[in-house]
Structure formats: C-alpha cells, structure tokens
Amino acid sequence: ADFDPDCKVISIGPAGESKIPWACLSTDQYHKAGRGGHGALMGDKNLKAIAVRGTGGVKVGDARAFLDLLYRMHQEYILTEDNLWAHEEGTPVLVDPVNGAGALPTRNWSAGYFEGAEKINSEAFQKIRVKKRACYQCAIACRNFHATTFGGREVRGEGPEYETIALCGANCGIDDIDALMKFNELCDEYGLDTISSGSVVGLAMDLTERGIADFGVRFGQVEGYVKMPELIAKREGVGAELAMGARALARKYGVPELAMEVKNLELPGYDPRGSFGMSIGYATSDRGGCHMRTYPVGDEILAGTSPKNELDAAKVQQIVVGDTSKGFIGQNMSSVKFCAILCDFWAVTPEQLAILFEQLYGRPFTTDEILKIGERVWNLGRLFNLREGVEKDDLPKQLYAESGAFKEGPSAGDAIGEERFKAMLAEYYRQRGWDENGVPTEAKLAELDVDVRL
C-alpha cells in the first residue's frame, strides 16, 4: 500500500504472523518494542501494521519559556560527562564491567564470566562501527551502526545492544562478532525479541550438550546458531519446539530448572549471583524478567556504591524508590518516567521531572508528588496482575540458593540464600505497604488515592 511519506509505521514481521510468544513490533527499521509478545498479539488479530500521520502539536502553557527550559536542561542535565558513555560507546560498554563482576549470563546461565567477552565487547564493536545515529532531536545519539561480513555477505545494521550481546552472545557461548551481528540482523528482520531468542537458543544448546535432546546446536558452534532465528520465526524443524519459549521447552523435557525466566518472561543480561539486588527486582517486576523496572546494577556494578553481594532493607528501598541523588532508577521512578515517555538513557531525577511537569501542567510539583505518581502507577499495575491471576513473585531457585553458587569466576561462592531471599521479599512487601501475599492494603490504596478494589 502507498502511504503519506510523513506517516510513521509500526509493524510485525514473520514471527508475529506465526504468533511466536516473543514476537516484537518494529518501527524506523531498527527500533523494536521487544518484550512481552506484542507482535504475537497483533498477529493473532491479523493486524500487520498501524500507520499514523500526526497533524496536531504539543501544547504547553508558555511555549517560549518551555523551550528555554529544554535548552537549559540539555546543557545542564543531558550533555554531561555522566551521559557521555551513551554517545561514545553505547550499551556495549556494559560487557566488561558486568563480566568482571561475574554477572554476565554464560552458556545458559551456567557461569557468570565469559572468557570470550573481549571479542564481543565495546572495543570490538567500535572497530566495526561505521557511523552514529540519533532519535529525532536527541542530543545523546546513542545508536551505533555497524558493518561486517558473514558467510561472504555484508551484514549492516544498528546494534546489537548489550542485552543482545549478553543473551545471544555469551549465553550461547558465541564470541564470533560476525555471527552475532548476523543473528541480530535475522532477529530484526523476522521480528524476534533478542533477549528471549538468545535465552531459548542457549537452553536448546544446553539440552543438546546434556544429551537430553538434540536440536543440532551447541555452545559456541556458529553454523547451527545462525539458522535458529529463521527456524523459530517460521516454526520449522527444531524451531517449532523452540517457539514454545524457555519455560515450556524445559518443562517438556523434564528440566524446568534450566529455564531462566520469571512469570514466563526470559531474563535479561544480569545474573543475580553477581548482582544481588536484581533478584528482588526480577521477582517483583510486573511483567516478569525485566531490567527496565529497577536497575540495582547501576549501584552494585557500574558505580560500585553498593556491595553487589549484599541484600538488605536499604537495598530493597533502592529497588522500590531508587537512589534519587544519583538518578539510579527504582520501580516508582521508572513508572512515572516511562509514563512521561522519556528515554531510558536519561537518568532523570524526580527534581528534574518536577521542573518539566510544572511547565506542562501549569503548577509547581514537589519531588514527593512525582514519586507518589510512580507509586500509584506501580500499585495499579499490581492490582491488574492480581485480577488477571499473574503468578506469584519468585525467581529460578538456582539464582539465589546456596547450591546454585558458581564454583569459579568473579562471583564464585556468592549466594543470596533461600532464607534471605524470602526475608527480603517479605521486606519488599512491607515497604510497599502490601500484605504478606503481596496484595496492596486498603490503607495503602487510600494513601495513594486509588479507588479500585479487586
């Protein structure tokens, strides 16, 4: 069909048409709404794409004052040394520190340190980077465009981002940067979320290595690895089984403990054995295995301001609220931040959001109000999940039990422990104002002005 050139289109790919549980939505070719299977939902409705042409504008009380504020915020809050990493290297910069902390998922989460990381780290990707790109009017320009060859053919495109490097690289035992680029390209073309794809392929490799099943793919072997995205998207050959997802695949073969997922969403690239705070973050996330709701890794690994192998009430508070002095995001802050549709790479503080909201709504906002909005959103999400029967908060036992501790590597011997994990989950509920089953109390809902009952 012919569209107005000013239209913006969001569409599904073959994976969405095949209703793969982690099929994603694509826009501007390289941007993906990757997690949760939105592509499968559209595919189930026989909806291929949505085209939109905007004809309105954005209205604020005092447009000139608002623009002046934005220019000032760009200079003072965005174009700063704290944000330079996003422009200079992008998310591949995370590979080395996460690997060095023993938190990089390796060979289906059997290790937290990948010996081949230097071949797929930021330095390696900078060698094949051909240009930088930015979203519309963004000053950070975090997007990296790479070019290489695989199988005698050129492979070009944006990414891969850190999560793809972690799950489709280290988690699959792949240190071949060209093969990783090809795998990422195929996931993009077929409309597959790379986190879940890398998790499922890593699981298939593990099952093959253990002799439980033979999917024709093993850790580090490139030939079978690069065939997987197409097979999954088309539900052909072994791809028909892999398309079940990690949980269903592992259960089919009687080894549910090998599936690294929470609430049936495969985990991203941070092993809680190397970043204890991520355990409660994953377990309590509204959509399951997600790193976008809270990011203790920022304190525990990147800044080093909180011990990565400790889990206490203070860290639980950070998971709930975040460290507002540094902009490290907690669940309440992420909720209001993403309602405002702000980029994840801007470590915005409640104070900065209050300044923006004052311009938009024509009245002053306090930081407490900002965080209360986020807390209200989080509680509404909890009520929705309870109504819909979403399963309880938990984590694969291997990731917190003493028996699951790594035998070697930077996080060797570190384990949260079952009792401490349960105690900190209870502490999380206490800090949230929820009951022992994780249900928001009437007092908490009244405090948040939420008039909703289960």
C-alpha positions in Angstrom: 0.0 0.0 0.0 1.1 3.6 -0.6 1.3 5.8 2.5 1.8 9.5 3.0 5.6 10.0 3.3 5.0 11.7 6.7 3.4 8.5 8.1 5.1 6.6 10.8 4.5 2.8 10.8 4.7 0.2 13.5 4.6 -3.4 12.1 5.1 -7.0 12.9 7.3 -9.4 11.0 7.0 -13.1 10.1 7.4 -14.0 13.8 4.3 -12.0 14.6 2.4 -13.7 11.8 3.5 -17.1 13.3 2.4 -15.9 16.8 5.8 -16.5 18.3 5.4 -15.7 22.0 8.2 -13.1 21.9 7.4 -11.6 18.6 8.1 -7.8 18.7 6.9 -4.7 16.9 9.2 -2.7 14.6 9.4 1.0 13.7 12.0 3.0 11.8 13.6 -0.4 10.8 15.8 -0.8 13.9 13.5 0.3 16.8 11.8 -2.6 18.5 9.1 -3.0 21.1 10.7 -6.2 22.0 9.4 -7.8 25.2 6.1 -9.4 26.0 5.0 -10.6 22.6 3.1 -7.6 21.3 3.8 -8.9 17.8 2.1 -12.1 18.5 -0.9 -10.2 19.8 -1.2 -8.2 16.6 -0.6 -11.4 14.5 -3.5 -13.1 16.4 -5.7 -10.2 15.3 -4.5 -10.4 11.7 -3.1 -6.9 12.1 0.1 -6.4 10.1 0.8 -2.8 10.8 -0.5 0.6 12.0 0.3 3.8 10.1 -0.1 7.1 11.8 0.3 10.7 10.5 0.2 13.3 13.2 -1.5 16.6 12.3 -1.5 18.3 15.7 1.1 19.8 18.0 2.2 19.7 21.6 0.8 22.5 23.7 2.3 23.9 26.9 1.4 26.9 28.9 4.3 29.2 27.9 6.0 27.7 24.8 8.9 30.1 24.8 9.7 29.5 28.5 9.4 25.8 27.9 11.8 25.8 25.0 14.3 27.9 27.1 13.9 25.3 29.8 14.6 22.5 27.4 17.7 24.1 26.0 19.0 24.7 29.6 18.2 21.1 30.6 20.1 19.8 27.5 23.2 21.7 28.6 23.0 21.0 32.4 21.4 17.6 32.6 21.9 15.7 29.3 25.1 16.9 27.6 27.1 16.0 30.6 30.0 13.6 31.4 27.6 11.2 33.1 25.8 10.7 29.8 28.9 10.6 27.5 29.1 6.8 27.7 25.9 6.6 25.7 27.2 8.6 22.9 30.8 7.4 22.8 30.2 3.7 23.2 26.5 2.9 23.8 25.4 -0.1 25.8 28.2 -2.5 24.6 30.3 -0.6 27.2 28.4 -2.7 29.8 30.0 -6.0 28.7 33.3 -5.7 30.5 32.1 -4.4 33.9 29.2 -6.9 34.1 31.5 -9.7 33.0 34.1 -8.6 35.5 31.5 -8.7 38.3 30.6 -12.3 37.4 27.1 -11.3 36.3 27.2 -12.0 32.6 24.9 -14.9 31.7 27.1 -17.5 30.1 26.2 -20.8 28.4 22.6 -20.9 29.6 23.4 -19.2 33.0 25.9 -22.0 34.0 28.5 -19.3 34.6 28.7 -15.6 35.2 32.0 -14.9 33.4 32.6 -15.4 29.7 36.2 -16.0 28.6 35.4 -14.7 25.1 33.9 -11.4 26.2 36.8 -9.3 24.8 35.8 -10.4 21.3 32.3 -9.0 21.6 32.8 -6.1 24.0 32.6 -2.4 23.2 36.2 -2.2 21.9 35.5 -5.0 19.4 32.3 -3.3 18.2 33.9 0.1 17.8 36.3 -1.5 15.3 33.3 -2.3 13.0 31.2 0.9 13.8 30.7 3.0 10.6 28.5 5.8 12.0 26.5 7.2 14.9 22.7 7.7 14.7 20.2 9.5 16.9 16.5 9.5 17.5 14.7 12.7 16.4 16.1 15.8 18.2 18.1 13.7 20.7 21.4 15.2 21.8 22.9 11.9 23.1 22.9 10.0 19.8 23.5 6.6 21.4 22.7 4.4 18.4 25.7 2.6 16.8 25.6 1.5 13.1 27.9 -1.4 12.4 29.0 -3.3 9.3 30.9 -6.6 8.8 30.7 -9.7 6.7 29.4 -13.2 7.4 29.4 -16.1 5.1 30.8 -13.9 2.4 28.0 -11.4 2.6 27.8 -7.9 4.1 25.9 -7.5 7.4 24.9 -4.0 8.3 22.6 -2.5 10.9 22.1 -0.9 14.2 23.2 -2.7 17.3 23.5 -5.2 18.8 22.8 -3.6 22.2 24.2 -5.0 25.4 21.2 -7.3 26.1 21.6 -8.9 22.7 25.4 -9.3 23.2 24.8 -10.9 26.6 21.9 -13.3 25.7 22.7 -14.1 22.0 26.5 -13.9 22.6 27.8 -15.1 26.0 24.7 -17.0 26.9 25.1 -19.1 23.7 28.9 -19.4 24.1 29.3 -17.2 20.9 32.4 -15.0 20.7 32.2 -14.6 16.9 31.3 -11.0 16.4 30.3 -11.5 12.8 27.9 -14.4 13.7 26.5 -12.3 16.5 25.8 -9.5 14.0 24.1 -11.9 11.7 21.9 -13.4 14.4 20.9 -9.9 15.5 20.1 -9.0 11.9 17.9 -12.0 11.4 16.0 -11.4 14.7 15.4 -7.8 13.5 14.2 -9.0 10.0 11.9 -11.7 11.4 10.6 -9.5 14.3 12.0 -11.5 17.2 13.0 -10.2 20.6 16.7 -10.9 21.0 16.6 -11.4 24.8 14.1 -14.3 24.6 15.7 -15.6 21.4 19.1 -15.9 22.9 17.7 -17.4 26.1 15.8 -20.1 24.2 18.6 -20.9 21.9 21.0 -21.1 24.8 18.6 -23.5 26.5 18.5 -25.6 23.3 22.3 -25.7 23.3 22.3 -26.8 27.0 19.7 -29.6 26.3 21.8 -30.8 23.4 25.1 -30.7 25.4 23.5 -32.7 28.2 22.1 -35.3 25.9 18.5 -34.6 26.8 17.5 -33.7 23.3 19.3 -32.9 20.0 18.5 -29.6 18.5 21.6 -29.6 16.3 23.1 -26.6 18.0 25.8 -26.5 20.7 27.5 -23.8 22.7 29.9 -21.8 20.5 29.1 -23.5 17.3 28.2 -20.9 14.7 26.7 -22.9 11.9 23.6 -24.1 13.7 23.3 -21.0 15.8 22.7 -18.6 12.9 19.9 -20.8 11.5 17.8 -20.6 14.6 16.0 -17.2 14.2 14.5 -18.2 10.8 13.5 -21.7 12.1 11.9 -20.2 15.1 10.0 -17.5 13.2 8.7 -20.0 10.7 8.1 -22.7 13.3 10.1 -25.1 11.0 12.2 -28.1 12.1 13.6 -27.7 15.6 12.3 -24.2 15.6 8.8 -25.5 16.1 9.8 -26.7 19.6 12.0 -23.7 20.4 9.0 -21.4 19.5 7.3 -22.7 22.7 9.6 -20.5 24.8 12.1 -21.4 27.5 9.6 -22.4 30.2 7.5 -24.7 28.0 10.6 -26.2 26.3 12.3 -27.0 29.6 9.2 -28.5 31.1 8.6 -30.6 28.0 11.9 -32.3 28.6 11.5 -32.6 32.4 14.1 -30.0 33.4 12.1 -26.8 34.3 15.1 -25.6 36.4 17.1 -25.0 33.3 14.7 -22.2 32.1 15.8 -18.8 33.3 12.5 -16.9 33.4 10.2 -15.0 35.7 6.5 -15.0 35.1 7.2 -16.7 31.8 9.4 -13.9 30.5 13.0 -14.9 29.9 15.6 -13.0 32.0 17.9 -10.2 30.6 21.6 -9.9 30.9 22.3 -9.6 34.6 22.8 -12.7 36.8 21.7 -12.1 40.4 24.5 -14.1 41.6 26.8 -11.2 40.6 24.2 -8.5 41.4 22.1 -9.5 44.4 19.7 -6.6 44.0 18.5 -7.8 40.7 16.9 -10.8 42.4 14.2 -8.8 44.1 13.9 -6.6 41.0 13.3 -9.5 38.7 11.0 -11.4 41.1 8.7 -8.4 41.7 8.6 -7.0 38.2 5.1 -6.5 36.9 5.9 -8.2 33.6 8.4 -10.8 34.8 12.1 -11.0 33.9 12.8 -7.3 33.2 15.7 -4.9 33.8 13.7 -1.8 32.9 11.7 -1.5 36.1 14.6 -1.2 38.5 18.4 -1.3 38.0 20.5 -2.1 41.1 23.3 -3.0 38.7 23.9 0.8 38.4 24.9 0.9 42.1 26.3 -2.6 42.5 28.5 -2.9 39.4 28.7 0.3 37.4 29.2 2.9 40.2 30.3 0.4 42.9 28.5 2.4 45.6 26.6 -0.6 46.9 28.1 -4.1 47.5 27.0 -6.4 44.8 26.9 -9.4 47.1 24.7 -7.9 49.8 20.9 -7.8 50.1 19.3 -5.8 52.9 16.4 -3.5 53.7 18.3 -0.5 52.4 18.8 -2.1 49.0 15.2 -3.1 48.9 14.3 0.6 49.4 16.6 1.4 46.5 14.7 -1.2 44.4 11.4 0.4 45.3 12.3 4.1 45.1 15.8 4.3 43.6 18.8 6.4 44.6 17.4 9.8 43.6 20.7 11.6 44.4 22.4 9.7 41.5 19.4 9.2 39.3 19.6 5.4 39.6 16.1 4.2 38.9 13.8 2.3 41.2 10.3 1.0 40.4 8.4 4.1 41.5 10.7 6.4 39.5 10.6 4.1 36.4 6.8 4.1 36.5 6.5 7.9 36.3 9.4 8.3 34.0 8.0 5.9 31.4 4.6 7.4 31.7 6.3 10.6 30.6 7.8 8.6 27.6 11.3 9.6 28.4 14.4 7.8 27.1 15.8 5.2 29.5 19.3 6.6 28.9 18.5 9.9 30.5 19.0 9.2 34.2 16.4 11.8 35.1 15.8 12.7 38.8 12.5 13.5 40.5 13.6 17.1 40.8 14.1 17.4 37.0 10.8 15.8 36.3 9.1 18.2 38.7 10.6 21.1 36.6 9.2 19.6 33.4 5.8 18.8 34.9 5.4 22.4 36.2 5.7 23.7 32.6 3.3 21.1 31.3 0.6 21.4 33.9 1.0 25.0 34.9 1.6 24.4 38.6 4.5 23.5 40.9 5.3 19.9 41.6 7.3 18.5 44.5 9.6 15.5 44.3 7.3 13.7 46.7 4.4 14.2 44.3 6.5 12.8 41.4 7.4 9.7 43.3 3.8 9.3 44.5 2.6 9.3 40.9 5.1 6.4 40.2 4.0 4.5 43.3 0.3 4.9 42.3 1.1 3.5 38.8 3.0 0.6 40.3 0.2 -0.3 42.6 -2.4 -0.1 39.8 -0.2 -2.5 37.9 -0.1 -4.8 40.8 -3.9 -4.7 41.1 -4.2 -5.5 37.4 -1.9 -8.5 37.8 -3.8 -9.8 40.8 -7.1 -9.5 39.0 -5.7 -11.4 36.0 -4.1 -14.2 38.0 -0.5 -13.4 37.3 1.7 -15.9 39.2 3.5 -15.1 42.4 6.8 -13.3 42.8 9.7 -15.7 42.5 13.0 -16.4 40.8 14.6 -19.6 39.5 16.0 -21.2 42.6 19.4 -21.7 41.0 19.9 -17.9 41.0 19.6 -17.5 44.8 20.1 -20.9 46.5 23.4 -21.8 48.1 23.5 -24.9 45.8 23.4 -22.6 42.8 26.5 -20.6 43.6 29.2 -20.5 40.9 32.3 -22.7 41.6 34.6 -20.3 39.8 34.8 -16.8 38.4 34.5 -13.3 40.0 31.3 -14.2 41.8 32.3 -17.7 42.9 30.7 -18.8 46.1 28.3 -15.8 46.3 24.8 -16.8 47.0 21.8 -14.9 48.4 20.4 -17.9 50.2 16.9 -19.1 50.3 16.1 -17.7 53.7 17.5 -14.3 52.9 15.7 -14.1 49.6 12.4 -14.9 51.3 13.1 -12.4 54.1 13.9 -9.6 51.6 10.8 -10.4 49.5 8.8 -10.0 52.7 10.6 -6.8 53.5 9.8 -5.6 50.0 6.1 -6.2 50.7 6.4 -4.4 54.0 8.0 -1.3 52.4 5.3 -1.4 49.7 2.5 -1.4 52.3 1.2 -4.7 51.0 0.2 -7.7 52.9 2.2 -10.9 53.3 0.8 -12.2 50.0 1.9 -9.1 48.1 -1.6 -7.6 47.9 -1.9 -3.8 48.4 -3.7 -3.0 51.6 -6.7 -0.7 51.7 -4.7 1.8 53.7 -2.0 1.9 51.0 -4.6 2.4 48.3 -6.3 5.2 50.2 -2.9 6.9 50.8 -2.4 6.8 47.0 -6.0 8.0 46.2 -6.6 4.8 44.3 -10.3 3.9 44.3 -10.0 0.3 43.0 -11.0 -2.9 44.6 -10.1 -6.4 43.5 
